[in-house]
Structure formats: C-alpha cells, structure tokens
C-alpha cells in the first residue's frame, strides 16, 4: 500500500466517518423515528424519536425482535417486510394505526416508509424503517372534517336558504334547503353566476335587482330586502333575502347569501288583516249568530234555571212561549217528570257538563193536551263565574226529530231497495274488480241454480265456467272503459247442465265518486220463455200468413179510412189489381158506385158498435173495367183499449152465382114468352091445318102430325141443350113416323151439325115434304123411294154452304099443286127465308126434286170421323 | 073488315104464325108484303114496296124488330106490335104510337088493331 493509497484510504475512512456521524446525528436528532431491523426483524438500530414513539428506551429495542418489542405491530411489519422481499421495492407511506406498549389502550396513527438495505452483492440484508407519528395530524384532520360536516349538516338542515358566492359572483355553495325548494341538484347551480341560477332567471327585473344588490354587498354593504323567487313547479316563494360580505381585512373573501321563506308569514299577515277588518263587526255578528243560529240556545241563570236569554230556534222549539225571566219549572210544567229539570240541577250542582243524544222529549205546545214527541241533541254547559262557582247553564242543542225522521225514511228506502233487490224477478249481482261475487240476489241465484251464499267471494268463472268465453271480454271491457254493455247470451246454467237458457245481460261499472271503477254490476233476465214465445209467435204468424195467403177467399185488412193494409193473392185475382196497386188504393176506389153507400152505411154501424159484423153482396169494378159480384163479410178489429183499429174483410167471388141467378131470371121470362109464343104457334098450326083439311078427321090427323113434328124437333134440341142437332139425326127422326123402313129412305151426307134455327126450320120442311110425299108422292105407292142427300158446296164462296137435296123416285107422276097451301108455302118460301138461304122445287115427272141451300151461319161442318159438338 | 087497298108488311119468324097472319090479312082484302123472317128482310121489303101498315113480331130469333119499327115511325107508317113478351109495358112506354097485340091473338083482335092504326 502506498502512502498515497494509505492517504486515500484514510481520506475515505474519514469521509465514511463523516457520513456516519451525519447519519448518527440525523438518526438521533431527526423528529422522525428511524430504525433498522435485520432479516429476522431484530432491531439493529433505533433512534430516540422512535423509542419515544414506542414508549420504550432505545436500548431495550436492540437485539430483540419486533414481535417481542411491539407485539401488536408485529403482524403488520411481517407483512410489509415480506412484501419488500418479494418485490425488492420499498413500501412507502404506509399508514397504519395501533397501540404502543407506552400507551396501551390509546390508538395512534403512523406513517411509515420501509425500504430494503442491501449488502455489496445486492442481497437484502436488513430493512430500514422511517416512522412518523401522525396521530395528532390525523386527529386534527378528522376534527376539521367532523367540524365541516357539522357545519354542512347544520347549514343543510336549516330551512333558511344559505350559500356562498365568490367575489366574481360565482355561486360556490348552496345548502340543501335552497336546492330542495326548487328541486335542484348541486351541479345545476354550483359554479354558475349567482343571478343566472334557476331561482331568479324567471324574471329579468329580479335578476337585475339581485345583481345590483350583489354589487353593493361587494362594496361592503349588508343588503337586505324581500324578494320573490321561483321554486319547484313554477311556484313562487317570498324571501326575506340578505347578502352579507365577508372580508379578511381589506380583502373580500366571499359573500354569504341567506334567505328565509316568509311566504306563509305573508299570507298569514294578509289573512290577519282581513280578520281584523272583520273583527270590527264581530260583536254584532255574535249576537246575530246567537239569535239566528240553527241550533237552539239559551242561557239559564241561578239554581232555579231562570231564562236570561233564548234564541229564536229555542223559542220555536218550545212553541213560542215567552221565556226570559222565568224559571224552567214554571215555564215547562209539561216537561216535568221527563228528567230534564233533575239534569239541570245536577249540572248546576256538579259543574259537570251533560251531553245528550237523541233524547226524547214531549211538549204540549198547542195546549191541546196532546204531547208532541220530539228528539233532541243538546249540551248543558255549566257557566262558571269569576268566583269559580257555577252561575248558570248554557243550553245548546239541535232538534233532531226531522233528522231522525229523515233517517227513518232513508232506512225505509234502504229496506225497500233491499227488498226490491232481494225480490225482483230480475237477476242482480255486484262483482269486485277480480270479478268475484260481492252480492247476488235470489233471482240470479235461481238463474244460476246455485244457493245465494255459495256465490259470495267466488269468481264468476267458478260459477259460470261455460260462459267464460262469451262473458269475459265484455266484463273486462266494462272494467276498462267504464261503459255499460248490454247483450244476450245463451248457454247452460251450472245448476242444470244440459238445459240451454237464454238471458239478456247488462253489465255496468261500479264507480266511486272520483271515477275509479271498483267493480261491475250485473242485471240478468231470463228470457228463455220470451224467446220461446217469440218463436211460437213467429210460427203462428207464419201459419196465419200461410192461411191468409192460401185462403180460397179474398182476405184483407182495411184501415178505418178504407185503405187496403194487406191483401191476399185471391183478392188480387178477384179484382184484377196487383198487390202493390191495391195497397195504394182504398176499397171505395174499387167498389161499384151504386153499392158504395150501402157499404159505408153498414161500416158506420160496425164502427159505432151497433153491430159487430156485417155481410153484403156488392160489386167491385175490376181493373179491366168489368164488374164482379162479391159477397163481403166485414168485422172490426179493436185495440185492447177498445178503439177501432182496422177492418177484416172476407171477400168471396159470387159472380158465377150471380150469373146463374140472372140466367134463371132470364129463363123464367123466356119460358113465359115461349109458352105464349108456342100457344100462338099452335094456334097458327091449328088454323092453318083447318084451312086445308077437308074433314074433321083429316084435320085431327094433320094437326096431331104437325104437333108431333114440332115435338120431334123440340126433343132433338132438348137432347143437345137447344144448341142444335146433327143433320142426319134430324132427317131420320122426322121421317121415321112416315114408314121409311125397307130402304124407302136413302140418307147420305157428311157430318153436319145444324144450329137450333135450322133444326126447327128444316125439321118443319121435312115434315111437310114427308106429309105431301105420303099423300101424293113417292111414299104414296109401295115402291117409291126418297133420297135425302147433302153436300158441302166448296166450289163457291168460303166458307161452304150446305146443299140439301130431297129427291122422290118411283112414285106416281106428279103435277104441281094449284093452290099454295101451308105446306107449299113452308117448303118453297118460308124455310129459305128463315134461314137466309135459297130453295128450288122441281115437280118432275119422275117425282119431286127439292133443293135447299143453307148459308154457313146456320150450321157447322164436322171433320170426318166425328168431333166434339161445336155449339 | 076490309083492309083494301092496304099493303101490310108482316114481320114474323114463326112459320105457322107467319102463314096465319098472311091468311088473315089477305082474307081481309089487303095485300101482304112478306112475311119477313128477319129485320134485315123487313127493311129491304119496306124499301121495295110502298107499304101502308105493318105487323111486327118483336123478337126475331136472337134479334128484334125494333130497327124496323124505327124506320116505320120515321116513314109515318102505322104498325102494330104482335108479341108474346110480358114486358109490353116497357114496350108501350118506348113506343107510345104503337098498338100492341098480345100473342096468342085472335084474327079479329089483329084486324081491329090494324084498322085502328090505319085509320088514324
């Protein structure tokens, strides 16, 4: 080692020594605790300060472990040093609290810094600790915090509005009351210019006034005035408002705004003023009140209860008796024995008030001796004088007789309603909002088939499960909308499964006065029978309609003025009008004018009640103008009140009957005429026969033959109802009596049907021809033959004429007759004239040829093979 | 009773009665026109013959002789109704100038009536 080196080392040692000294000085004199512990946490060094903190001498630490010296802190230090070993990092600002051996039971706070002390290799060989006792600081801080908090709490709990405004006008603090009043949060206002805050910014004038006041406060003035601010819900509050500056010497620290809500006080003031104004007349009013109060009042004085005063109501109660100055017993002998005087005595004696309710009292106010029963609510209030003794009794009360009566009436009405509810045949029920039965009456219980009591408290769906689908939407609708719903429903009832019933149901909301719907009311009516009756009615109506429409006679309903109300088909067909046409007309319109008066006269008799129905034959004029005879039967339908409502007319078409009657009359006249005519004819026959007959015998023969011929024609016509006769029949029947057998008559011709006129005329002609033929012609000898032929002459005019030929052969030679007798006149002239035809007679040597041409009006040609009779 | 030289129209559709009337009138000396069996024939005969009187059967089949009567009234030719009708009252009301002879009649009754009307 060189000297230099030695010198250097010395220098180094000196330096180290110096550092060590410094450290020691620091260690010993520093106001903080310092220590070193080895890895086993044994104290290596401890300075005085720390020893002082720990309350143990420094030497007592050395060589001992932390656990031994500071058992309560050992655990924490183990944890801290363990953390340092694990991380190699220092643990700084570790605050903890605990007790020290020096002061057990006293909690102290420390702030500690622990750091690793490494050897030359960097290995941690020890831990250095710096401990600062921060107990006092901490306590001071906590005291401050607590104090601040208390201030805040006090400020916040004040009803008074308080805040703090920075010199520039920024609001830095506002208490709870001020925020809550306007429902503000701190962030709404803190940091904003004071005058721009919610409370003021509803009105520019308020803001301006506030700013001016703030300027004055800033200059050192305490400003106080009443201000109206805005609080929650746009309400306003009147404030006793103050701005107070706080200075630190010359420097303005802040301005404190404070305010008290004097809204109520303001209102109270206004009310007090009003009351005071009123009080002036109170004395008078009290008197009036006493006098006119609806309750009866009286003041009784002394032990004998002498009336001092009594108000109008009292006087009315006691029947207008003059009471003042009189003792009650003398005034009201009629009340004696009812206990009232005894009560007064007792109240007077005891000084205890008496309150009576509904007390009956009997007055004989009208002097009739009949006591009137009334009921009173009243108070006997003792009046105590200045000496503390009872001096009188104040009587105050109400006559509740009417009230009782009202109540009784109300109860009666309630009973009635109850009875109605219980006994009405309509089903009634009340449900709560859960649709549980609250009430149900007997009728509804019967409808449901379940006892009344079994409903209560149960859900409607328990009772009527099968109707849930139908009812639930309706009921919920009532609960939701509060609107009444009415409908018909049918289904099974619980009590009688399988029986289908129909009901009309009405559901209405049960509402409270505030409109809240608290349930549903139900009105249910069993309409099964009604429905059945309606169905039966419809069926009956249909049957009636069927009868009405299908009747074989006309049926109509006719209004009292004659208008057709309803008519059936048959009537339409009788009168030839359509139903629509008829319904716009009256029966007068279609009644034959000659029959109308008679009809109206009889109708008047029905209306007046003289007869209940009438019947008549009359004529309608049909639409086509023709008349139709009808038999009319009319009855009157009356209303239940007896008032005539309409006529029911039954109309039978009797035109056929009328025609038959007319026909019969015609026939009767015709018969008379024909009979006389026939006599005239027979007279003619007789006369004509007599003119030509040579003897009476001859007359008799000719006359009876001619009559016979007429009878033949008549028989033929009768057989055909006088319409006519087939030509061949006519020929054969007329000629048979003349002996035509054995081929002496030859008939030939098509089927021709002669009219009645031609039947008579041609029959007569054949008779006369045959008579002549037997007398002078072909049939006068045994070999003579007559041929009768007829043809339809179709080559001339259309329609064809009938040509009839009578040809005699095989008889004697004929000569034309010299005299024109009856027969000849008939054959040659009259038959042709009568038929409008022509005739030609030829008296040939071979025999008579007679030809008659008949115009088509007198006959009908029948088609070959026959056919129906044409006439 | 002589009716000469009257020309008497006979209107009658019953053949026997027509023949009898013809004989009666002719026997009374008058000339017979007809007998016509229809109104149509009768009106034609009136046109063609200067008749001076007429006997009218009222009913002619389905028709009547009233058109003939009207013509005769218009021509102022006297006539009688020869009818079996019971409603002669209505007839005399309608035809106050006519004389009515009821069927059955006698020749004398007819001729008297004819004489009466022709003499007026």
Interface residues (C-beta under 8 A of the other chain):
Chain A: X669 X672 X673 X674 X675 X676 X677 X679 X680 X681 X682 X683 X684 X685 X687 X688 X691 X757 X761 X764 X822 X825 X826 X830 X831 X833 X834 X836
Chain B: X13 X14 X15 X16 X17 X18 X19 X20 X22 X23 X35 X36 X37 X38 X41 X59 X61 X84 X85 X86 X87 X102 X103 X104 X105
